[in-house]
Amino acid sequence: MINKEQNDRIEQYLLKNMKDSEREAFEDELNSDPYLKKITEKKQLIIRGIKAGFNAELKLKLKREDQRLKRMVKTRRIKYISGIAAILIIGVFSTFFLNSVKQDPIKIYEKYYQTYPNISIPLSRSDENTDNPYYLYETGNYKAALTGFKALINDKPGDEAALFYAAVIYMELADFENAIEYLKRVTAENPNRFTRPANWYLSLAYIHSDNIEIAVKYLDELAKGDDIYGKNSKKILNKLN
């Protein structure tokens, strides 16, 4: 049997709490006392077992804690990504919504564009089946009519009617570059009966070309009038703003 003092000394030795001199003296006792040595070795095995069990339990706890932290990080990452996705979705939806409110230029063009009627030279039955460009225009033979209008313009470059109808034909043919060129030639002449219609078609041509800034300038000027061009210009300006 070992007493309490010896038991305490064994624990201090195994736990390495002894001073060097005390440790050396205790080891001398172990070498001279087989029973003390045997008890010390048993206690050492017990302590190792406790440490091993403790370490295993600690490792398990640490593993569980690590898994918990990983789940937490993953959850936060998912929430973070979900938050970013939500922001992107809201952004896309907002852009789509604003674009739908601020209507697509092509839709505005299609709603307000109409072929200008032939009011320059009213046709009679005797004009049918002729090469008159106004007849060809009225019957929808635009390419042939364009050739005829160009011939009239060559003979008289300031013929605002021929210039205007040629421009409208270009719009019918979706050639907006030439349409704008001819319409500007109409408006460059002294104010005439085609000035406001030409400005109206210019605004539409620029809208179709997605050049809204220039289109708005024409619409602002047209909106000052009380005619159909003024009323429609105000409506389009409301859609574009």
C-alpha positions in Angstrom: 0.0 0.0 0.0 1.1 3.5 -0.7 0.1 6.4 1.4 -1.4 9.7 0.2 1.9 11.5 0.2 3.4 8.8 -2.1 0.3 8.9 -4.4 0.6 12.7 -4.7 4.3 12.4 -5.5 3.5 9.8 -8.2 1.0 12.1 -9.8 3.3 15.1 -9.7 6.0 13.0 -11.3 3.7 11.7 -14.1 2.3 15.2 -14.7 5.8 16.6 -14.7 5.2 19.0 -11.9 8.4 18.2 -10.0 11.6 20.2 -9.8 14.6 18.5 -11.4 16.1 17.6 -8.0 12.8 16.1 -6.8 12.4 14.2 -10.0 15.8 12.7 -9.8 15.3 11.7 -6.2 11.9 10.0 -7.1 13.4 8.1 -10.0 16.1 6.8 -7.6 13.3 5.5 -5.4 11.6 3.9 -8.4 14.7 2.0 -9.3 15.1 0.7 -5.7 11.4 0.0 -5.0 9.8 -2.4 -7.5 6.3 -2.0 -6.0 6.5 1.8 -6.2 7.6 1.4 -9.8 4.8 -0.9 -10.6 2.2 1.4 -9.1 3.7 4.4 -10.9 3.5 2.5 -14.3 -0.1 1.5 -13.7 -1.0 5.2 -12.9 0.9 6.2 -16.0 -1.2 3.8 -18.1 -4.4 5.2 -16.5 -3.4 8.8 -17.2 -2.5 7.9 -20.9 -5.9 6.2 -21.2 -7.6 9.2 -19.8 -5.7 11.5 -22.1 -6.4 9.2 -25.0 -10.1 9.2 -24.2 -10.1 12.9 -23.6 -8.3 13.5 -26.9 -10.7 11.3 -28.8 -13.6 13.0 -27.2 -12.0 16.4 -27.8 -11.3 15.4 -31.4 -15.0 14.4 -31.9 -16.1 17.6 -30.3 -13.7 19.6 -32.5 -14.9 17.7 -35.6 -18.5 18.4 -34.8 -17.7 22.1 -34.1 -15.8 22.3 -37.3 -18.7 20.8 -39.2 -21.1 23.2 -37.5 -18.9 26.1 -38.5 -18.7 24.9 -42.0 -22.5 24.6 -42.2 -22.8 28.1 -40.8 -20.3 29.5 -43.3 -22.1 27.6 -46.1 -25.4 28.9 -44.9 -24.1 32.4 -44.8 -22.5 32.0 -48.2 -25.8 30.7 -49.6 -27.6 33.6 -48.0 -25.0 36.0 -49.4 -25.2 34.5 -52.8 -29.0 34.5 -52.6 -28.9 38.1 -51.5 -26.7 39.0 -54.5 -29.0 37.0 -56.8 -32.0 38.8 -55.4 -30.4 42.1 -56.0 -29.6 41.1 -59.6 -33.1 39.9 -60.2 -34.5 43.1 -58.7 -32.1 45.1 -60.9 -33.0 43.2 -64.0 -36.7 43.3 -63.2 -36.5 47.1 -62.5 -34.7 47.6 -65.8 -37.2 45.6 -67.6 -40.1 47.4 -65.9 -38.6 50.8 -66.6 -38.0 49.9 -70.2 -41.5 48.6 -70.5 -42.8 51.9 -69.1 -40.4 53.9 -71.3 -41.6 52.2 -74.4 -39.5 50.7 -77.0 -38.7 53.1 -79.8 -39.7 50.7 -82.5 -43.1 50.2 -80.9 -43.6 53.9 -80.8 -42.7 54.2 -84.4 -45.0 51.5 -85.5 -47.9 53.0 -83.5 -47.6 56.5 -85.0 -46.2 56.0 -88.5 -48.7 56.1 -91.3 -48.0 56.5 -95.0 -48.6 60.1 -96.0 -51.6 60.3 -98.4 -51.2 61.7 -101.9 -52.6 65.2 -101.6 -50.2 66.9 -103.9 -51.7 65.8 -107.2 -55.2 64.2 -106.9 -55.5 61.4 -109.5 -58.4 60.9 -111.9 -59.3 57.7 -113.8 -57.4 59.0 -116.8 -54.2 58.9 -114.7 -54.4 55.1 -114.3 -51.7 52.9 -115.7 -49.4 55.7 -116.4 -45.8 56.5 -115.3 -47.0 59.3 -113.1 -45.0 58.9 -109.8 -47.9 60.1 -107.8 -50.1 57.4 -109.2 -47.4 54.8 -108.6 -47.1 56.1 -105.1 -50.8 56.0 -104.4 -51.0 52.5 -105.7 -48.1 51.3 -103.6 -45.6 50.8 -106.4 -43.0 52.5 -104.4 -39.8 51.6 -106.2 -41.2 52.8 -109.6 -42.6 55.9 -107.9 -39.2 56.6 -106.4 -37.6 56.5 -109.8 -40.2 59.0 -111.1 -39.8 61.4 -108.1 -36.0 61.3 -108.5 -36.5 62.3 -112.1 -38.7 65.2 -111.0 -36.0 66.3 -108.5 -33.3 66.2 -111.1 -35.4 68.5 -113.2 -36.3 70.7 -110.3 -34.0 70.2 -107.2 -36.3 72.4 -105.1 -39.5 70.5 -105.7 -40.5 70.1 -102.1 -43.4 67.7 -103.0 -41.2 65.3 -104.9 -38.5 65.5 -102.2 -41.1 64.8 -99.5 -42.8 61.8 -101.2 -39.4 60.4 -102.1 -38.5 60.6 -98.4 -41.7 58.8 -97.4 -41.0 56.1 -99.9 -37.6 55.6 -98.3 -39.3 55.2 -95.0 -41.6 52.6 -96.5 -38.5 50.8 -97.8 -36.9 51.1 -94.3 -34.0 53.2 -95.7 -34.0 55.8 -92.9 -30.7 57.3 -93.8 -31.9 58.4 -97.2 -35.3 59.3 -95.7 -33.7 61.7 -93.3 -31.5 63.2 -96.0 -34.5 64.0 -98.3 -36.7 65.2 -95.4 -34.0 67.7 -94.4 -33.9 68.9 -97.9 -37.7 69.6 -97.6 -37.2 71.6 -94.4 -34.3 73.4 -95.8 -36.6 75.1 -98.3 -38.6 78.1 -97.3 -41.5 77.2 -95.0 -44.0 75.3 -97.1 -47.0 72.9 -96.8 -44.6 70.0 -96.2 -42.5 71.6 -93.5 -44.4 70.3 -90.5 -45.1 66.8 -92.0 -41.4 66.6 -92.9 -40.4 67.4 -89.3 -42.9 64.8 -88.1 -41.5 62.1 -90.3 -38.0 63.2 -89.3 -38.9 62.7 -85.6 -40.2 59.2 -86.4 -37.1 58.4 -88.5 -34.8 59.3 -85.6 -37.0 57.4 -83.2 -36.7 54.3 -85.3 -32.9 54.8 -85.6 -32.9 55.0 -81.7 -31.5 58.6 -81.9 -34.0 59.8 -79.3 -32.1 63.0 -78.4 -32.5 64.4 -81.9 -36.0 63.1 -82.2 -37.0 65.0 -79.1 -35.8 68.2 -80.6 -38.2 67.8 -83.5 -41.0 66.7 -81.2 -40.5 69.6 -78.9 -40.9 72.0 -81.8 -43.9 70.2 -83.2 -45.6 70.0 -79.8 -45.9 73.8 -79.9 -48.6 73.5 -82.5 -52.3 72.5 -82.0 -52.6 70.3 -85.1 -52.4 66.5 -85.1 -48.6 66.6 -85.2 -48.5 68.7 -82.1 -50.9 66.4 -80.2 -49.1 63.2 -81.2 -45.7 64.8 -80.4 -46.9 65.5 -76.8 -48.0 61.9 -76.5 -44.7 60.5 -77.7 -42.7 62.9 -75.5 -44.7 61.5 -72.5 -43.7 58.0 -73.5 -40.1 58.9 -73.9 -39.6 60.8 -70.6 
